[in-house]
Amino acid sequence: MKVVIFNSGLGNRMEEFTKNNHKSMARLKNGETILHRQLRLLSAEGIKDFIITTGPFEEQLKAEAADFPELNFTFVRNDIYDRTNYIYSMYLAREHMDDDIIFLHGDLVFNRKLVHDVLNCADKNTATVNFTKALPEKDFKGRVQDGKVLEVGINIFDADCYAFQPFYKLEKATASAWIGKVVEFIHKGEDRCYAENALNEIFPALNIRAFSYDGYYIDEIDNQNDYARVTQEILPFDEADKEIFPA
């Protein structure tokens, strides 16, 4: 299995911080950056191969990765990161996605038990959904019917739509189907939309099951308010995980 981390964005909503830093360099309460935390928790579950898409401040991402010499990193640079969305970064990295894949965004903060249980659940294709959390106004929602994710988007607020975070576990065949649609979009010049726009065209034909993250922690850091909130909210989950995964 490989992990793909989309880290090509500008992160402008973090204001002054991202003028001189990549957003994933924001430090949590334990002094660890978002990226370092992601690499630590994922590698603790046995994953060795990471694909990281880059844009601004690529050298900062590579410096964080250097703390993990036992892991294998492939960096894929998006030179037009300021004019494209991560669908284009996914397109650029497609040749390296030749295995089962964990896809995630570079601004996600999550606890280790979530990673452990997603990787070990019986469903081969999953995406993280919360059935009890209030629907976010501007962030992703997932449409779920009979436990199956059928659509992901910003502007869906129906009764079968729920809070969603972009953390996917996909078999190689499922990932390849998504990549194939991404290639079609890019060849049509559609490079400023979400990669989920391509996925939505084939979601009904796939069997991507909703993994409920109720009781776990996963959230994104988009702005300074998110940063203050998430860095505080993750603390009790880390304390609980220490009892399950002692150092």
LINQUIRA-V497099 format. One record per residue. N is the residue number from 1. OMEGA is omega in degrees with one decimal (NA if undefined). Layout:
n=N omega=OMEGA
n=N omega=OMEGA
//
This chain:
n=1 omega=175.6
n=2 omega=174.5
n=3 omega=173.5
n=4 omega=179.0
n=5 omega=179.0
n=6 omega=-174.1
n=7 omega=-176.2
n=8 omega=-172.6
n=9 omega=-179.6
n=10 omega=-179.0
n=11 omega=-174.7
n=12 omega=-177.6
n=13 omega=173.6
n=14 omega=171.2
n=15 omega=-171.8
n=16 omega=-174.2
n=17 omega=-173.9
n=18 omega=170.3
n=19 omega=-178.4
n=20 omega=-175.9
n=21 omega=168.0
n=22 omega=-177.2
n=23 omega=-178.3
n=24 omega=174.9
n=25 omega=175.3
n=26 omega=-174.6
n=27 omega=178.2
n=28 omega=-173.9
n=29 omega=-179.4
n=30 omega=178.4
n=31 omega=-176.5
n=32 omega=176.4
n=33 omega=178.0
n=34 omega=-178.5
n=35 omega=-180.0
n=36 omega=179.3
n=37 omega=178.5
n=38 omega=-178.9
n=39 omega=-179.0
n=40 omega=-175.5
n=41 omega=-180.0
n=42 omega=179.4
n=43 omega=176.6
n=44 omega=177.3
n=45 omega=171.7
n=46 omega=179.6
n=47 omega=-175.4
n=48 omega=-171.8
n=49 omega=-176.1
n=50 omega=172.0
n=51 omega=-178.3
n=52 omega=174.9
n=53 omega=-174.0
n=54 omega=175.3
n=55 omega=177.6
n=56 omega=174.5
n=57 omega=179.9
n=58 omega=-177.5
n=59 omega=177.7
n=60 omega=178.5
n=61 omega=179.9
n=62 omega=178.3
n=63 omega=176.9
n=64 omega=-180.0
n=65 omega=-179.0
n=66 omega=176.2
n=67 omega=-177.2
n=68 omega=-175.8
n=69 omega=179.9
n=70 omega=-178.3
n=71 omega=178.9
n=72 omega=-176.6
n=73 omega=169.2
n=74 omega=178.8
n=75 omega=-178.5
n=76 omega=-174.7
n=77 omega=171.9
n=78 omega=-176.0
n=79 omega=178.8
n=80 omega=-178.4
n=81 omega=-178.2
n=82 omega=-179.2
n=83 omega=-177.8
n=84 omega=173.6
n=85 omega=-173.1
n=86 omega=171.6
n=87 omega=179.7
n=88 omega=175.7
n=89 omega=176.8
n=90 omega=177.2
n=91 omega=-178.5
n=92 omega=-176.0
n=93 omega=-168.5
n=94 omega=-175.9
n=95 omega=-179.7
n=96 omega=-175.5
n=97 omega=-173.1
n=98 omega=-176.6
n=99 omega=166.1
n=100 omega=-168.6
n=101 omega=160.6
n=102 omega=174.6
n=103 omega=173.5
n=104 omega=177.1
n=105 omega=-173.7
n=106 omega=-179.9
n=107 omega=-177.8
n=108 omega=172.6
n=109 omega=-176.5
n=110 omega=179.7
n=111 omega=-172.8
n=112 omega=-178.0
n=113 omega=175.8
n=114 omega=179.6
n=115 omega=-177.9
n=116 omega=-174.8
n=117 omega=174.3
n=118 omega=-178.3
n=119 omega=-174.2
n=120 omega=179.4
n=121 omega=-174.8
n=122 omega=-179.6
n=123 omega=-178.1
n=124 omega=-179.7
n=125 omega=-176.2
n=126 omega=170.9
n=127 omega=-170.0
n=128 omega=-176.3
n=129 omega=175.7
n=130 omega=-174.0
n=131 omega=-177.5
n=132 omega=-177.8
n=133 omega=177.1
n=134 omega=179.5
n=135 omega=175.8
n=136 omega=-177.3
n=137 omega=-170.2
n=138 omega=-176.3
n=139 omega=-176.7
n=140 omega=165.6
n=141 omega=176.7
n=142 omega=175.1
n=143 omega=-175.2
n=144 omega=174.6
n=145 omega=-179.3
n=146 omega=176.8
n=147 omega=-175.4
n=148 omega=177.5
n=149 omega=-175.9
n=150 omega=-177.6
n=151 omega=173.5
n=152 omega=179.8
n=153 omega=179.4
n=154 omega=-169.2
n=155 omega=174.9
n=156 omega=-173.2
n=157 omega=-176.0
n=158 omega=-176.1
n=159 omega=179.6
n=160 omega=179.2
n=161 omega=-172.6
n=162 omega=176.6
n=163 omega=-171.8
n=164 omega=172.6
n=165 omega=-175.0
n=166 omega=174.8
n=167 omega=-173.5
n=168 omega=165.6
n=169 omega=-174.0
n=170 omega=170.5
n=171 omega=-178.2
n=172 omega=-177.5
n=173 omega=179.4
n=174 omega=177.0
n=175 omega=-179.5
n=176 omega=177.8
n=177 omega=177.7
n=178 omega=-179.6
n=179 omega=178.3
n=180 omega=177.5
n=181 omega=176.7
n=182 omega=178.3
n=183 omega=178.1
n=184 omega=-179.8
n=185 omega=-177.9
n=186 omega=179.7
n=187 omega=174.8
n=188 omega=179.9
n=189 omega=-179.4
n=190 omega=-175.1
n=191 omega=-178.5
n=192 omega=-179.5
n=193 omega=175.2
n=194 omega=173.6
n=195 omega=177.6
n=196 omega=175.3
n=197 omega=176.4
n=198 omega=-179.2
n=199 omega=-178.1
n=200 omega=-179.2
n=201 omega=-178.0
n=202 omega=-178.9
n=203 omega=-176.0
n=204 omega=-178.9
n=205 omega=-179.5
n=206 omega=177.4
n=207 omega=179.0
n=208 omega=-173.8
n=209 omega=177.7
n=210 omega=172.5
n=211 omega=-177.7
n=212 omega=176.7
n=213 omega=170.8
n=214 omega=-176.2
n=215 omega=173.0
n=216 omega=173.9
n=217 omega=168.2
n=218 omega=178.4
n=219 omega=-178.0
n=220 omega=176.0
n=221 omega=180.0
n=222 omega=-173.9
n=223 omega=-175.7
n=224 omega=176.9
n=225 omega=175.4
n=226 omega=-178.2
n=227 omega=-179.6
n=228 omega=-177.7
n=229 omega=-174.2
n=230 omega=-179.0
n=231 omega=176.9
n=232 omega=-175.3
n=233 omega=-175.0
n=234 omega=-172.8
n=235 omega=-179.1
n=236 omega=177.0
n=237 omega=176.9
n=238 omega=178.0
n=239 omega=178.9
n=240 omega=-179.7
n=241 omega=178.7
n=242 omega=179.0
n=243 omega=-178.1
n=244 omega=-177.4
n=245 omega=-178.9
n=246 omega=-178.3
n=247 omega=NA
//
